[in-house]
Amino acid sequence: LSTAANICRHGPVYSFDYVQDSLPILATLIQYPDQKISESAILCFLRLADSFIGSEEKLEQIAGNGVLSQLIQLLPLSNSSAPPIGVGSYTHIYRTLYAFTFGSCHLTQQLLEEGIGSILQDVLTSSSDSGTSNRSPDQLYEILSFINELMPSLPKDMGPFLHFEPKPLFR
């Protein structure tokens, strides 16, 4: 499976047809009881999402077969029955979700409908073992990048707010 993850790295656009048939099998391995297999499957989806981030259609096919739901279930606090994975794999999940939301508004909507907002709130405000105090700077960066991608864009014409100057707090 690690060989498959390496093959998924920077695949040319024409290679998607070869990978597409394997996506359902890879999806079943995301929550496989063996940690190494699960982590390799997550890495495959990260590399595929990175490779095809410019194609909304391909990203939606990659995220199909229940991949989004399975990735969400692996996040801390969202499902205690999920198999344990390494800290680096959580970072890979956030990067994968970031790529999905960056490249597809439909996937963004699907994530929001699946309650990713409250899950992220729990992840960032938790004081348990999986709280932010135990997160690496890389993982916090990926979480915040993902949250940023979920946020709506500011309007082009901000009217009176375009030249907004905050008042000083102390005089």
Secondary structure as GFF3:
##gff-version 3
##sequence-region A 1 171
A	DSSP	alpha_helix	2	7	.	.	.	ID=ss1
A	DSSP	three_ten_helix	13	15	.	.	.	ID=ss2
A	DSSP	alpha_helix	16	20	.	.	.	ID=ss3
A	DSSP	alpha_helix	23	29	.	.	.	ID=ss4
A	DSSP	alpha_helix	35	51	.	.	.	ID=ss5
A	DSSP	alpha_helix	56	62	.	.	.	ID=ss6
A	DSSP	alpha_helix	67	74	.	.	.	ID=ss7
A	DSSP	alpha_helix	87	103	.	.	.	ID=ss8
A	DSSP	alpha_helix	105	113	.	.	.	ID=ss9
A	DSSP	alpha_helix	116	125	.	.	.	ID=ss10
A	DSSP	three_ten_helix	132	134	.	.	.	ID=ss11
A	DSSP	alpha_helix	137	150	.	.	.	ID=ss12
A	DSSP	three_ten_helix	159	163	.	.	.	ID=ss13
###
